[in-house]
Amino acid sequence: MASRPLKIVGLGDSTTAGTPGFRSPLEAPPDGAGNRESQYAHWMMRSRPEWAVLNRGINGQTATEIRERFGRDVLSERPAYVIVLAGVNDIYGGASAEAVERELAAMYADALDAGIVPVAASVLPYDGATGRATAAIFTLNHWVESLAKVLHIPFCDTHAAVADPVKPDRLRGSPDGLHPDVDGYRRMGEALIKTIEDHGARATNR
């Protein structure tokens, strides 16, 4: 009997959807549209074809808007993991890190209550970020990593995966200054695979 694929939901905004090269299945039903390589879900499934990674990203959404569809887009799918990547649009719009933290904490809790493992992902940089926005992203990402340790849930530093190694508050490569290029999405996929596999290995060895 063939084993069931590992189901993973990628929940978030444009950096989950694959903007600007790809429109997610929620944005262009039923299968999405554009360059499929411009999304981390593609690279995860290319490397791990036995996984089913569902792209549930919507460009421009805030953490509050993403949380509002958690039941429809995550709980209804009953995945093993949900990758939660949200908050950059809030910060871009002037919100504080603390405002995003409340929404992220609620999503992590909702996942855990449903028996789903939340993967806490760090918010990505963007090239035009002001000093205030960069500081807010740093504060938020430090909080995400710290809470992940407290909750014993996997943390993935997706920020580091796409950041310029010389100027970590900027993207390593970008077609529009706001979103990763295809190589950045590939790097995100690789980082997420490692995070999930490391978590699975630890769970097996307990």
N, CA, C and O of each residue as an XYZ file, in Angstrom:
824
protein
N       0.851     -1.196      0.000
C       0.000      0.000      0.000
C       0.885      1.245      0.000
O       1.805      1.350      0.811
N       0.615      2.182     -0.900
C       1.405      3.413     -0.979
C       1.114      4.292      0.235
O      -0.028      4.391      0.682
N       2.147      4.919      0.755
C       1.965      5.801      1.895
C       1.328      7.107      1.441
O       1.501      7.536      0.300
N       0.596      7.726      2.343
C      -0.045      8.995      2.024
C       1.006     10.095      1.986
O       1.951     10.076      2.775
N       0.849     11.065      1.064
C       1.827     12.160      1.001
C       1.755     13.027      2.254
O       0.706     13.143      2.887
N       2.879     13.627      2.597
C       2.908     14.573      3.696
C       2.255     15.860      3.208
O       2.755     16.503      2.285
N       1.136     16.235      3.826
C       0.431     17.441      3.399
C       0.883     18.642      4.224
O       0.905     18.598      5.454
N       1.239     19.704      3.530
C       1.718     20.938      4.144
C       0.967     22.099      3.517
O       0.831     22.160      2.295
N       0.480     23.012      4.328
C      -0.144     24.234      3.820
C       0.821     25.396      4.022
O       1.330     25.608      5.123
N       1.068     26.141      2.957
C       1.823     27.377      3.048
C       0.840     28.530      3.153
O       0.145     28.837      2.185
N       0.771     29.176      4.315
C      -0.198     30.242      4.565
C       0.528     31.575      4.680
O       1.481     31.705      5.448
N       0.077     32.561      3.917
C       0.733     33.850      4.028
C       0.294     34.847      2.990
O      -0.814     34.774      2.457
N       1.187     35.791      2.709
C       0.897     36.889      1.791
C       1.624     36.673      0.461
O       1.677     35.550     -0.042
N       2.175     37.731     -0.101
C       2.808     37.647     -1.417
C       4.016     36.731     -1.437
O       4.282     36.085     -2.451
N       4.763     36.660     -0.323
C       5.979     35.860     -0.315
C       5.677     34.368     -0.188
O       6.572     33.534     -0.326
N       4.425     34.039      0.072
C       3.956     32.661     -0.043
C       3.337     32.450     -1.414
O       3.556     31.418     -2.048
N       2.559     33.431     -1.872
C       1.893     33.314     -3.171
C       2.887     33.147     -4.310
O       2.644     32.386     -5.246
N       4.027     33.872     -4.231
C       5.026     33.807     -5.288
C       5.123     35.067     -6.122
O       5.681     35.048     -7.219
N       4.583     36.161     -5.611
C       4.632     37.461     -6.276
C       6.091     37.872     -6.539
O       6.946     37.625     -5.689
N       6.393     38.479     -7.664
C       5.504     38.917     -8.742
C       5.366     37.925     -9.884
O       4.577     38.149    -10.802
N       6.125     36.825     -9.845
C       6.130     35.930    -10.992
C       4.974     34.965    -11.068
O       4.654     34.450    -12.139
N       4.335     34.715     -9.915
C       3.277     33.704     -9.873
C       2.098     34.212     -9.065
O       2.263     34.909     -8.065
N       0.905     33.851     -9.515
C      -0.334     34.114     -8.761
C      -0.819     32.785     -8.214
O      -0.943     31.806     -8.949
N      -1.088     32.759     -6.930
C      -1.430     31.513     -6.249
C      -2.788     30.975     -6.711
O      -3.547     31.688     -7.367
N      -3.094     29.720     -6.371
C      -4.407     29.170     -6.701
C      -5.571     29.948     -6.092
O      -6.680     29.918     -6.626
N      -5.333     30.643     -4.982
C      -6.395     31.475     -4.414
C      -6.586     32.754     -5.226
O      -7.679     33.320     -5.244
N      -5.542     33.205     -5.887
C      -5.600     34.434     -6.672
C      -6.023     34.161     -8.114
O      -6.663     35.004     -8.742
N      -5.673     33.003     -8.634
C      -6.005     32.621    -10.012
C      -6.463     31.168    -10.005
O      -5.713     30.280    -10.408
N      -7.702     30.917     -9.546
C      -8.203     29.538     -9.451
C      -8.251     28.873    -10.825
O      -8.381     29.560    -11.838
N      -8.146     27.535    -10.872
C      -7.950     26.670     -9.696
C      -6.488     26.306     -9.425
O      -6.165     25.800     -8.351
N      -5.606     26.560    -10.391
C      -4.242     26.053    -10.279
C      -3.170     27.130    -10.174
O      -1.984     26.805    -10.125
N      -3.556     28.407    -10.137
C      -2.573     29.475    -10.141
C      -2.160     29.815    -11.560
O      -2.580     29.155    -12.510
N      -1.335     30.847    -11.707
C      -0.925     31.288    -13.040
C       0.437     31.954    -12.976
O       0.764     32.631    -12.002
N       1.237     31.756    -14.034
C       2.544     32.389    -14.117
C       3.676     31.384    -14.044
O       3.501     30.211    -14.373
N       4.821     31.844    -13.615
C       6.016     31.025    -13.508
C       5.973     30.229    -12.206
O       6.148     30.795    -11.126
N       5.744     28.947    -12.300
C       5.589     28.113    -11.112
C       6.851     28.077    -10.256
O       6.782     27.783     -9.063
N       7.995     28.373    -10.853
C       9.233     28.387    -10.081
C       9.317     29.588     -9.141
O      10.194     29.640     -8.279
N       8.420     30.543     -9.302
C       8.395     31.735     -8.459
C       7.480     31.516     -7.252
O       6.585     32.319     -6.989
N       7.712     30.418     -6.520
C       6.988     30.118     -5.283
C       7.750     29.025     -4.557
O       8.244     28.086     -5.182
N       7.844     29.141     -3.259
C       8.613     28.137     -2.524
C       7.952     26.767     -2.555
O       8.636     25.747     -2.468
N       6.612     26.733     -2.681
C       5.914     25.442     -2.726
C       6.408     24.589     -3.889
O       6.555     23.375     -3.749
N       6.662     25.212     -5.027
C       7.159     24.473     -6.192
C       8.472     23.775     -5.881
O       8.635     22.592     -6.181
N       9.403     24.496     -5.284
C      10.719     23.943     -5.027
C      10.674     22.862     -3.960
O      11.455     21.912     -4.007
N       9.772     22.996     -3.005
C       9.632     21.955     -1.992
C       9.148     20.658     -2.626
O       9.680     19.587     -2.334
N       8.141     20.747     -3.492
C       7.602     19.536     -4.109
C       8.529     18.982     -5.191
O       8.542     17.778     -5.445
N       9.294     19.851     -5.819
C      10.263     19.364     -6.796
C      11.334     18.518     -6.111
O      11.759     17.488     -6.635
N      11.762     18.969     -4.932
C      12.787     18.241     -4.193
C      12.213     17.040     -3.442
O      12.886     16.026     -3.260
N      10.959     17.171     -3.010
C      10.300     16.098     -2.253
C       8.959     15.786     -2.938
O       7.914     16.220     -2.455
N       8.972     15.048     -4.042
C       7.740     14.807     -4.793
C       6.680     14.043     -4.013
O       5.515     14.022     -4.408
N       7.074     13.416     -2.909
C       6.091     12.708     -2.085
C       5.339     13.655     -1.152
O       4.436     13.226     -0.433
N       5.699     14.924     -1.157
C       5.001     15.917     -0.344
C       3.942     16.647     -1.170
O       4.109     16.841     -2.375
N       2.869     17.044     -0.525
C       1.860     17.911     -1.138
C       1.901     19.245     -0.410
O       1.468     19.340      0.739
N       2.414     20.268     -1.066
C       2.551     21.594     -0.450
C       1.546     22.525     -1.115
O       1.679     22.843     -2.297
N       0.556     22.957     -0.370
C      -0.531     23.772     -0.901
C      -0.209     25.249     -0.735
O       0.031     25.713      0.380
N      -0.203     25.983     -1.828
C       0.078     27.421     -1.816
C      -1.202     28.168     -1.460
O      -2.137     28.232     -2.258
N      -1.237     28.727     -0.262
C      -2.397     29.484      0.201
C      -1.961     30.914      0.567
O      -2.267     31.429      1.642
N      -1.235     31.525     -0.373
C      -0.798     32.900     -0.199
C      -1.659     33.857     -1.004
O      -2.155     33.504     -2.074
N      -1.838     35.072     -0.489
C      -2.573     36.126     -1.195
C      -1.785     37.423     -1.072
O      -1.525     37.903      0.032
N      -1.413     37.975     -2.202
C      -0.618     39.193     -2.258
C      -1.299     40.338     -1.511
O      -2.497     40.572     -1.676
N      -0.525     41.047     -0.690
C      -0.994     42.263     -0.047
C      -1.718     42.091      1.266
O      -2.078     43.086      1.895
N      -1.947     40.866      1.706
C      -2.748     40.684      2.923
C      -1.951     40.956      4.191
O      -0.746     40.714      4.260
N      -2.662     41.465      5.190
C      -2.088     41.676      6.511
C      -2.221     40.400      7.330
O      -2.912     39.462      6.934
N      -1.558     40.379      8.466
C      -1.641     39.224      9.351
C      -3.082     38.983      9.810
O      -3.505     37.835      9.944
N      -3.823     40.044     10.045
C      -5.222     39.900     10.455
C      -6.040     39.241      9.358
O      -6.842     38.349      9.636
N      -5.849     39.663      8.121
C      -6.587     39.085      6.999
C      -6.216     37.618      6.789
O      -7.069     36.798      6.449
N      -4.962     37.300      6.990
C      -4.520     35.918      6.847
C      -5.133     35.052      7.946
O      -5.577     33.933      7.687
N      -5.155     35.569      9.156
C      -5.742     34.796     10.260
C      -7.232     34.554     10.019
O      -7.754     33.504     10.392
N      -7.912     35.505      9.407
C      -9.358     35.365      9.186
C      -9.714     34.184      8.292
O     -10.832     33.672      8.356
N      -8.777     33.751      7.463
C      -9.064     32.603      6.587
C      -8.347     31.331      7.040
O      -8.217     30.379      6.271
N      -7.887     31.320      8.281
C      -7.162     30.168      8.802
C      -8.031     28.912      8.795
O      -7.571     27.831      8.427
N      -9.270     29.062      9.196
C     -10.158     27.904      9.230
C     -10.402     27.321      7.851
O     -10.347     26.106      7.662
N     -10.669     28.184      6.898
C     -10.973     27.739      5.531
C      -9.762     27.150      4.834
O      -9.859     26.112      4.179
N      -8.620     27.812      4.972
C      -7.452     27.443      4.173
C      -6.502     26.481      4.861
O      -5.650     25.878      4.208
N      -6.638     26.331      6.178
C      -5.736     25.423      6.900
C      -6.503     24.300      7.586
O      -6.290     23.127      7.281
N      -7.385     24.646      8.501
C      -8.066     23.620      9.286
C      -8.869     22.669      8.410
O      -8.936     21.474      8.695
N      -9.474     23.182      7.358
C     -10.277     22.333      6.486
C      -9.428     21.333      5.703
O      -9.933     20.301      5.262
N      -8.148     21.632      5.530
C      -7.241     20.754      4.776
C      -6.632     19.656      5.641
O      -6.152     18.651      5.118
N      -6.647     19.839      6.957
C      -6.092     18.866      7.901
C      -4.653     18.468      7.534
O      -4.352     17.282      7.405
N      -3.778     19.448      7.369
C      -2.386     19.122      7.019
C      -1.605     18.654      8.236
O      -2.057     18.790      9.373
N      -0.426     18.100      7.980
C       0.479     17.769      9.075
C       1.185     19.023      9.574
O       1.424     19.177     10.772
N       1.522     19.925      8.635
C       2.225     21.166      8.953
C       1.531     22.349      8.284
O       0.918     22.206      7.226
N       1.634     23.509      8.910
C       1.261     24.766      8.270
C       2.421     25.742      8.429
O       2.870     26.015      9.542
N       2.898     26.261      7.303
C       3.957     27.272      7.316
C       3.292     28.632      7.444
O       2.534     29.031      6.560
N       3.559     29.342      8.514
C       2.930     30.644      8.770
C       3.968     31.737      8.517
O       4.953     31.862      9.245
N       3.723     32.520      7.472
C       4.634     33.608      7.100
C       3.787     34.850      6.844
O       3.168     34.985      5.789
N       3.767     35.752      7.818
C       2.885     36.926      7.728
C       3.462     38.082      8.521
O       4.226     37.881      9.465
N       3.091     39.297      8.131
C       3.451     40.479      8.900
C       4.140     41.576      8.137
O       4.148     42.720      8.591
N       4.727     41.271      6.979
C       5.481     42.311      6.282
C       4.573     43.426      5.771
O       4.975     44.589      5.750
N       3.359     43.086      5.361
C       2.454     44.134      4.878
C       1.979     45.036      6.010
O       1.747     46.227      5.803
N       1.835     44.476      7.197
C       1.487     45.288      8.357
C       2.592     46.308      8.630
O       2.331     47.496      8.819
N       3.835     45.812      8.648
C       4.967     46.692      8.923
C       5.154     47.711      7.805
O       5.440     48.878      8.072
N       4.999     47.289      6.583
C       5.074     48.198      5.431
C       4.054     49.338      5.572
O       4.314     50.476      5.182
N       2.889     49.003      6.139
C       1.830     49.997      6.322
C       1.963     50.819      7.588
O       1.129     51.686      7.848
N       3.005     50.563      8.389
C       3.242     51.365      9.575
C       2.875     50.730     10.896
O       3.034     51.358     11.943
N       2.385     49.494     10.876
C       2.004     48.825     12.120
C       3.244     48.430     12.909
O       4.341     48.332     12.357
N       3.060     48.208     14.193
C       4.161     47.790     15.062
C       4.332     46.281     15.005
O       3.435     45.550     14.583
N       5.506     45.830     15.441
C       5.744     44.395     15.528
C       4.760     43.746     16.491
O       4.311     42.622     16.263
N       4.428     44.448     17.559
C       3.533     43.884     18.572
C       2.152     43.568     18.001
O       1.530     42.584     18.401
N       1.672     44.381     17.083
C       0.362     44.134     16.481
C       0.371     42.839     15.681
O      -0.615     42.102     15.675
N       1.473     42.563     15.012
C       1.596     41.328     14.237
C       1.744     40.130     15.169
O       1.198     39.060     14.901
N       2.468     40.306     16.240
C       2.716     39.205     17.174
C       1.417     38.602     17.691
O       1.322     37.383     17.832
N       0.424     39.423     17.975
C      -0.849     38.907     18.483
C      -1.501     37.968     17.477
O      -2.027     36.917     17.843
N      -1.462     38.356     16.210
C      -2.089     37.534     15.177
C      -1.309     36.232     14.956
O      -1.906     35.165     14.810
N       0.009     36.324     14.932
C       0.821     35.125     14.738
C       0.636     34.156     15.898
O       0.495     32.953     15.678
N       0.634     34.657     17.121
C       0.461     33.792     18.288
C      -0.876     33.064     18.219
O      -0.969     31.889     18.572
N      -1.910     33.767     17.765
C      -3.225     33.142     17.651
C      -3.220     32.034     16.599
O      -3.843     30.991     16.795
N      -2.521     32.254     15.484
C      -2.462     31.213     14.450
C      -1.668     30.004     14.904
O      -2.052     28.869     14.621
N      -0.563     30.234     15.606
C       0.194     29.101     16.139
C      -0.696     28.294     17.093
O      -0.705     27.064     17.044
N      -1.437     28.984     17.952
C      -2.297     28.299     18.922
C      -3.416     27.538     18.226
O      -3.726     26.408     18.603
N      -4.025     28.149     17.210
C      -5.105     27.474     16.485
C      -4.597     26.193     15.829
O      -5.289     25.175     15.825
N      -3.391     26.248     15.276
C      -2.817     25.060     14.652
C      -2.564     23.973     15.689
O      -2.954     22.822     15.493
N      -1.921     24.330     16.775
C      -1.617     23.355     17.807
C      -2.882     22.728     18.378
O      -2.914     21.525     18.633
N      -3.917     23.524     18.579
C      -5.184     23.007     19.101
C      -5.800     21.984     18.162
O      -6.522     21.088     18.597
N      -5.511     22.122     16.859
C      -6.065     21.208     15.862
C      -5.137     20.029     15.562
O      -5.434     19.212     14.690
N      -4.017     19.939     16.280
C      -3.088     18.847     16.049
C      -2.218     19.038     14.821
O      -1.689     18.072     14.271
N      -2.067     20.290     14.387
C      -1.244     20.638     13.231
C       0.028     21.309     13.741
O      -0.031     22.132     14.655
N       1.170     20.967     13.162
C       2.431     21.587     13.576
C       2.619     22.890     12.817
O       2.742     22.872     11.592
N       2.645     24.029     13.518
C       2.924     25.290     12.841
C       4.430     25.485     12.662
O       5.204     25.279     13.596
N       4.834     25.879     11.466
C       6.218     26.247     11.206
C       6.279     27.771     11.262
O       5.707     28.445     10.405
N       6.955     28.308     12.245
C       7.068     29.754     12.418
C       8.174     30.273     11.513
O       9.351     29.996     11.741
N       7.797     31.026     10.487
C       8.761     31.534      9.506
C       9.023     33.017      9.744
O       8.110     33.774     10.072
N      10.278     33.424      9.575
C      10.637     34.831      9.770
C      10.264     35.659      8.543
O      10.333     35.185      7.409
N       9.867     36.909      8.796
C       9.438     37.834      7.745
C      10.635     38.243      6.897
O      11.730     38.463      7.416
N      10.418     38.343      5.595
C      11.488     38.654      4.652
C      11.809     40.146      4.622
O      10.942     40.969      4.915
N      13.039     40.503      4.273
C      13.379     41.918      4.072
C      12.860     42.393      2.720
O      12.448     41.590      1.884
N      12.885     43.697      2.519
C      12.614     44.244      1.183
C      13.490     45.474      0.998
O      13.860     46.146      1.960
N      13.812     45.750     -0.257
C      14.868     46.719     -0.553
C      14.540     48.159     -0.150
O      15.441     48.925      0.188
N      13.292     48.520     -0.184
C      12.941     49.902      0.123
C      12.571     50.144      1.565
O      12.011     51.191      1.890
N      12.870     49.203      2.439
C      12.458     49.338      3.839
C      13.137     50.531      4.502
O      14.341     50.736      4.348
N      12.363     51.307      5.231
C      12.899     52.408      6.012
C      13.617     51.848      7.243
O      13.532     50.656      7.538
N      14.315     52.720      7.945
C      14.967     52.297      9.176
C      13.961     51.773     10.185
O      14.215     50.785     10.874
N      12.804     52.448     10.269
C      11.753     52.002     11.194
C      11.254     50.620     10.826
O      11.100     49.763     11.696
N      10.998     50.391      9.530
C      10.481     49.102      9.081
C      11.507     47.991      9.302
O      11.157     46.893      9.734
N      12.762     48.278      9.005
C      13.811     47.281      9.209
C      13.916     46.896     10.682
O      14.067     45.721     11.013
N      13.835     47.892     11.561
C      13.891     47.609     12.998
C      12.686     46.788     13.444
O      12.816     45.891     14.278
N      11.517     47.091     12.892
C      10.304     46.349     13.251
C      10.393     44.902     12.775
O       9.973     43.986     13.482
N      10.941     44.697     11.579
C      11.112     43.336     11.071
C      12.073     42.559     11.959
O      11.825     41.395     12.271
N      13.168     43.194     12.368
C      14.141     42.544     13.254
C      13.481     42.164     14.575
O      13.661     41.051     15.069
N      12.713     43.097     15.145
C      12.028     42.841     16.418
C      11.039     41.695     16.280
O      10.984     40.801     17.125
N      10.259     41.730     15.207
C       9.254     40.688     14.979
C       9.923     39.323     14.810
O       9.486     38.339     15.407
N      10.969     39.263     14.010
C      11.609     37.980     13.751
C      12.276     37.406     14.997
O      12.281     36.191     15.197
N      12.836     38.272     15.830
C      13.411     37.808     17.099
C      12.318     37.213     17.970
O      12.519     36.182     18.611
N      11.169     37.860     17.992
C      10.037     37.352     18.772
C       9.546     36.021     18.216
O       9.267     35.102     18.987
N       9.435     35.898     16.902
C       8.980     34.648     16.281
C       9.900     33.500     16.671
O       9.434     32.433     17.071
N      11.202     33.719     16.557
C      12.148     32.666     16.907
C      12.067     32.319     18.393
O      12.126     31.146     18.760
N      11.932     33.323     19.239
C      11.874     33.080     20.680
C      10.609     32.330     21.069
O      10.666     31.401     21.875
N       9.464     32.722     20.505
C       8.210     32.041     20.840
C       8.221     30.602     20.321
O       7.691     29.703     20.972
N       8.822     30.387     19.156
C       8.910     29.031     18.629
C       9.641     28.112     19.615
O       9.257     26.957     19.796
N      10.679     28.627     20.240
C      11.411     27.834     21.233
C      10.542     27.547     22.444
O      10.565     26.438     22.978
N       9.779     28.533     22.880
C       8.902     28.357     24.042
C       7.817     27.318     23.748
O       7.500     26.483     24.596
N       7.255     27.377     22.546
C       6.169     26.475     22.169
C       6.658     25.126     21.661
O       5.863     24.213     21.442
N       7.966     25.006     21.475
C       8.561     23.775     20.930
C       8.004     23.465     19.541
O       7.646     22.329     19.231
N       7.943     24.511     18.718
C       7.525     24.345     17.334
C       8.696     24.713     16.422
O       9.576     25.465     16.838
N       8.727     24.203     15.191
C       9.858     24.505     14.304
C       9.874     25.964     13.863
O       8.838     26.566     13.581
N      11.080     26.507     13.813
C      11.307     27.864     13.321
C      12.148     27.793     12.061
O      13.145     27.072     12.024
N      11.763     28.531     11.025
C      12.551     28.596      9.793
C      12.946     30.043      9.530
O      12.089     30.924      9.460
N      14.228     30.282      9.388
C      14.709     31.635      9.130
C      14.664     31.916      7.628
O      15.694     31.939      6.954
N      13.463     32.126      7.124
C      13.284     32.431      5.706
C      13.878     33.796      5.364
O      14.261     34.033      4.218
N      13.959     34.691      6.342
C      14.613     35.979      6.134
C      16.059     35.761      5.705
O      16.518     36.338      4.719
N      16.765     34.930      6.450
C      18.173     34.666      6.137
C      18.329     33.981      4.783
O      19.329     34.180      4.093
N      17.335     33.171      4.403
C      17.424     32.429      3.139
C      17.458     33.353      1.926
O      18.061     33.018      0.906
N      16.810     34.517      2.033
C      16.714     35.407      0.865
C      17.511     36.696      1.018
O      17.621     37.468      0.065
N      18.071     36.940      2.205
C      18.745     38.214      2.459
C      20.105     38.282      1.781
O      20.782     37.270      1.604
N      20.486     39.488      1.411
C      21.820     39.748      0.881
C      22.827     39.503      2.001
O      22.700     40.104      3.067
N      23.825     38.638      1.794
C      24.772     38.347      2.873
C      25.586     39.568      3.310
O      26.089     39.604      4.433
N      25.717     40.551      2.444
C      26.464     41.762      2.790
C      25.552     42.803      3.443
O      25.953     43.483      4.387
N      24.328     42.920      2.935
C      23.340     43.844      3.487
C      22.093     43.050      3.853
O      21.153     42.986      3.060
N      22.066     42.446      5.033
C      20.987     41.528      5.384
C      19.604     42.161      5.518
O      18.609     41.450      5.660
N      19.536     43.494      5.473
C      18.228     44.141      5.489
C      17.694     44.340      4.075
O      16.676     45.007      3.887
N      18.373     43.765      3.075
C      17.953     43.848      1.681
C      17.903     42.450      1.083
O      18.490     41.520      1.637
N      17.218     42.291     -0.024
C      17.099     41.007     -0.691
C      18.358     40.683     -1.492
O      18.984     41.569     -2.073
N      18.711     39.419     -1.514
C      19.862     38.964     -2.305
C      19.604     39.187     -3.795
O      20.511     39.574     -4.532
N      18.378     38.946     -4.234
C      17.991     39.157     -5.625
C      16.493     39.403     -5.687
O      15.726     38.747     -4.982
N      16.068     40.347     -6.526
C      14.656     40.696     -6.596
C      14.319     41.327     -7.940
O      15.077     42.157     -8.442
N      13.179     40.940     -8.532
C      12.770     41.568     -9.785
C      12.088     42.919     -9.591
O      11.964     43.693    -10.540
N      11.642     43.207     -8.357
C      10.895     44.443     -8.126
C      11.294     45.190     -6.858
O      10.690     46.212     -6.532
N      12.292     44.703     -6.144
C      12.719     45.352     -4.913
C      11.878     45.018     -3.698
O      12.196     45.437     -2.586
N      10.804     44.263     -3.904
C       9.887     43.928     -2.810
C       9.826     42.442     -2.518
O       9.565     42.037     -1.385
N      10.065     41.632     -3.531
C       9.888     40.196     -3.401
C      11.136     39.452     -3.885
O      11.912     39.988     -4.675
N      11.327     38.221     -3.412
C      12.487     37.453     -3.875
C      12.388     37.125     -5.364
O      11.303     37.118     -5.946
N      13.542     36.854     -5.961
C      13.549     36.321     -7.318
C      13.366     34.806     -7.240
O      13.193     34.251     -6.155
N      13.405     34.145     -8.388
C      13.199     32.697     -8.416
C      14.210     31.982     -7.526
O      13.860     31.040     -6.815
N      15.459     32.429     -7.565
C      16.479     31.806     -6.729
C      16.164     31.988     -5.250
O      16.436     31.102     -4.440
N      15.592     33.134     -4.899
C      15.201     33.356     -3.512
C      14.099     32.407     -3.078
O      14.148     31.859     -1.977
N      13.110     32.211     -3.930
C      12.052     31.258     -3.594
C      12.597     29.839     -3.489
O      12.133     29.055     -2.661
N      13.577     29.507     -4.323
C      14.210     28.198     -4.221
C      14.911     28.059     -2.870
O      14.801     27.026     -2.209
N      15.625     29.097     -2.470
C      16.321     29.059     -1.182
C      15.328     28.933     -0.024
O      15.591     28.223      0.946
N      14.203     29.611     -0.124
C      13.167     29.473      0.903
C      12.688     28.026      0.985
O      12.557     27.463      2.072
N      12.429     27.434     -0.182
C      11.976     26.052     -0.203
C      12.975     25.109      0.439
O      12.593     24.216      1.196
N      14.255     25.301      0.142
C      15.298     24.446      0.721
C      15.344     24.599      2.241
O      15.465     23.613      2.969
N      15.247     25.846      2.714
C      15.286     26.091      4.159
C      14.084     25.460      4.858
O      14.215     24.905      5.949
N      12.924     25.547      4.232
C      11.710     24.983      4.829
C      11.762     23.461      4.848
O      11.329     22.839      5.818
N      12.284     22.860      3.793
C      12.441     21.405      3.777
C      13.315     20.959      4.952
O      12.956     20.037      5.685
N      14.455     21.615      5.123
C      15.361     21.241      6.218
C      14.678     21.390      7.573
O      14.818     20.529      8.442
N      13.939     22.483      7.753
C      13.260     22.711      9.027
C      12.253     21.619      9.317
O      12.201     21.103     10.433
N      11.454     21.260      8.331
C      10.415     20.244      8.527
C      11.034     18.865      8.719
O      10.584     18.099      9.571
N      12.045     18.545      7.950
C      12.681     17.233      8.108
C      13.400     17.121      9.446
O      13.372     16.065     10.078
N      14.040     18.197      9.883
C      14.693     18.173     11.199
C      13.665     17.956     12.303
O      13.911     17.211     13.251
N      12.514     18.608     12.176
C      11.458     18.439     13.168
C      10.948     17.006     13.159
O      10.747     16.405     14.215
N      10.739     16.461     11.966
C      10.260     15.093     11.865
C      11.228     14.092     12.468
O      10.819     13.126     13.112
N      12.518     14.329     12.254
C      13.536     13.431     12.802
C      13.560     13.486     14.327
O      13.703     12.459     14.990
N      13.419     14.695     14.879
C      13.392     14.820     16.338
C      12.175     14.134     16.920
O      12.266     13.482     17.960
N      11.029     14.275     16.256
C       9.798     13.654     16.737
C       9.919     12.134     16.702
O       9.430     11.454     17.604
N      10.563     11.600     15.675
C      10.723     10.144     15.553
C      11.632      9.585     16.629
O      11.438      8.461     17.091
N      12.634     10.373     17.034
C      13.626      9.903     17.985
C      13.215     10.069     19.450
O      13.942      9.665     20.357
N      12.055     10.662     19.668
C      11.644     10.872     21.060
C      11.185      9.561     21.685
O      10.802      9.536     22.855
